């Protein structure tokens, strides 16, 4: 049974989401402030975290940053603020999704299911679903990339983007294609979501200084190329 941490200072929201999550057969943990969320996360190691951005004691972005220091667990930020810069900040921190209030609890559950379909292994999956290209190995079930012998921890969305591109090097992916194939549902944001994930993924890969890179194809999209300066 997958374990979910729901952190929001609004008791009504946590109750509604908890009730829906339990109907989906998830094990539910609840926190009503940021400090409590971090304590529960450290003690329980949930499989996914729903974080309200505007929580007392410690805001959701601060909680997300602390979690990302030690874990690549999927994080969904929820907030009443609709400003673009906040969405971008949440994604840059390492969030896998960003949901605006008011929202449908059924939609939240659908997004959680979509993330779990990509991040939780099932008995029908192959034992080794990794993909290899050049000196890169992408291991989606471990949210990890290996360049030569260097391990690089990735978020769920980052590993999916890299897995897709490494499976088809040289293929150009538009932002719309990446939203459709990686997010897997109708996304109620804009294409800058993709740009934020690509930027963060490039930064992580650059630490290993590979001979290839994710390049921008002007007016079209992104692709994995051996000519990283193109």
N, C-alpha and C positions, 0 to 999 in steps of 0.2 A: 504494500500500500504506500503510495507516494505521500510525502509529508509536505504541507504547505504552511508557511508563516505569513499571517495577515497582520500588518502593522498599520493602524489608523487610529487617530484619537477620537473619531466619531463612532460611538458604540453601536449606533443603528446600522452603520455601514458594515462594521465587522460582523455583526450578527447576521445580516442578510447574506454577505459573502460566505460566512462560515456555514450557514444552512445549505446554501447551494453546493458548496464544496463537499460537504458530508454526503449529500445526495449523489455526488459523483464518486463517492467512496474514497475520498482523500482523508488523511489524518490531518487535523487542523490545529494549528497553534495560533494564539492571538496575543498581540501586544498593542498597548495604547499610547506609547511614547517611544522615542528613539532609543533611549537607554535600555528600556525593557526589551526592545526588539533585538538589540545586540546581545543581551544576556541570554535570551531564548535561543538565538541563532548559535551561539557558542556552545550551549548545553545540548541542543537537539539536532543540529546539522540538518535542517530541512532541505528538501529537494528543489524548492522554488520559494521565492520571497516576493510578496506584494507589499510595496512600500508607499505609504502616503507621503508626499513631499513636505507638507506643512504639519509636522508633528511637534509637540512640545518636548523640551529638554534637549533633544537632538533631532534635527530635521532629516527628512528622508534621503536627501543627497549625501549628507554626512554619514548616515548609516550605510548607504551604498558604497561610499569610498572605503569605509572600514571593512566591509565584507569583502570587497575586491582585493584587499591586501592579502587575504588568505584563501579565497574561494572563488571559483568560476560558476557558482550556482546561478541559475537563471533568476534575473531580477526584473519585475514589472513595476514601474513607477506609476502612481495614480495621483492626480492633482486636479484642483478646480481652476488652475491657472492655464491660460491658453497661449501665452506668449511663445513665439518660436524659439527664443533663446533658451527658455527653460527646457523645452523638449530636446534641443540640441545638447544642453548641459547634461541632462539625464542619460542620453545615449553616449556622450563622451565619457561619462563616469564609468560606463560599462553596463548600462541597462539594456535588457533584451527587448523591452517594449515600453510603451508610454501611453497611458489611457487617461482621457479627460473626463472629469465629472461634469454633469451627471452621466452615469453610464448604466448600461443594462448588465445585471449580474450574469445573465445567460451569455452575453458576449464575453465577459471576463472569463467565464469557464471555457468558452470556445477557444480563447487565446491561450489559456493554460494548457488545454488539451493539445493544441497545435505545437506548443513548445515541448511538451512531454513526448509527443510522437517523434520529435527530432532528437531529444536528449536522453530519454530513458530507453535502454536496450530491451528488446523483447526476445522471447524464446525462439521466435521464427527468424530472427536476424542472424546473419552469418557471424561466426566468432570473430573474424577479422574483416571489417568493412573499410579498412584504411585504403588510401590511394597514394601512389608514389609517382613523382615526376621530378626530373633532375635530381637535386640533392634534398628534395622536400618529401616528407611523409606527413599526411594529414590523417589523424586518428579521431574521427568524430565522436565515438563513444567515450573518449577520455577528454574531449574538449582540448585537444593538443595538436600542435604541429612540431615536427622535428626537422631541423635543418642541419645536415651532417649529424653530429651527436648532441646538438643543443636543443633542449626542450623549450617550447614556447607555449605558455598557457593562454587559451583563448576563451572568449565567451561563446555561448551557443550560436548566436548569429554570425560571429566572426568565423567560427570553424565551418559553418555551413557555406558561407561565401567562398572561403578558400577551398573547401572540398569540391564545390561546383566548378570553380575555375581550374583547379588542378586536374579534374576529370576531363576537362576540355580546353587545354592550353591553346592559346591563339584565337579562341572564339571570343567575339565581342559580346558583352552582356550590357544591355541598356539598363537604366535604373528601373524601368517598369518590369523588365524580365527578372531582375534580382528581387524586387518586391514580391512578385508573383511566386517565384520558385523557392525563395528563402523564407519569407514570412508566411506564405501558404494560405492567406486569407485576404479579404478586402481590407486594405490598410487605410485608415482615416487620417492620414498625414500627407506629407509631400515627399518628393524625391530626395530632399536633403537628409532624410533618415539614412538612405544608402550612402550618401557622401560622408556622413559622420562615421559610419561603420568602416568604410574603406579607409578613411584617414587614420582611424585608430589601429586598424589591421596593418596598414603600411608601417606605422610607427613601431609596432611590435616586431614585425618581420625584419625591419631595418637593423635591429639590435644584433642579428646574426649575419648581417651584410651578405645576403645571397647574391649570386650572379644574375638573378632574374628579378622581376618585380611585377606588381600590379600597375599597369600603365593606363593612362587616360587616352582614349581615342576621341579626339575632338569632335563634338557634335553627335557622338554615338553612345559611348559608355566606357566600360572598363574591360580589360583582358589581362591574363597572365602571360608574360612575354619574357623570353631570354634577353631581349634588348630592353633593359629596364630604364634606359635613358631616352627611349623614343617618345 
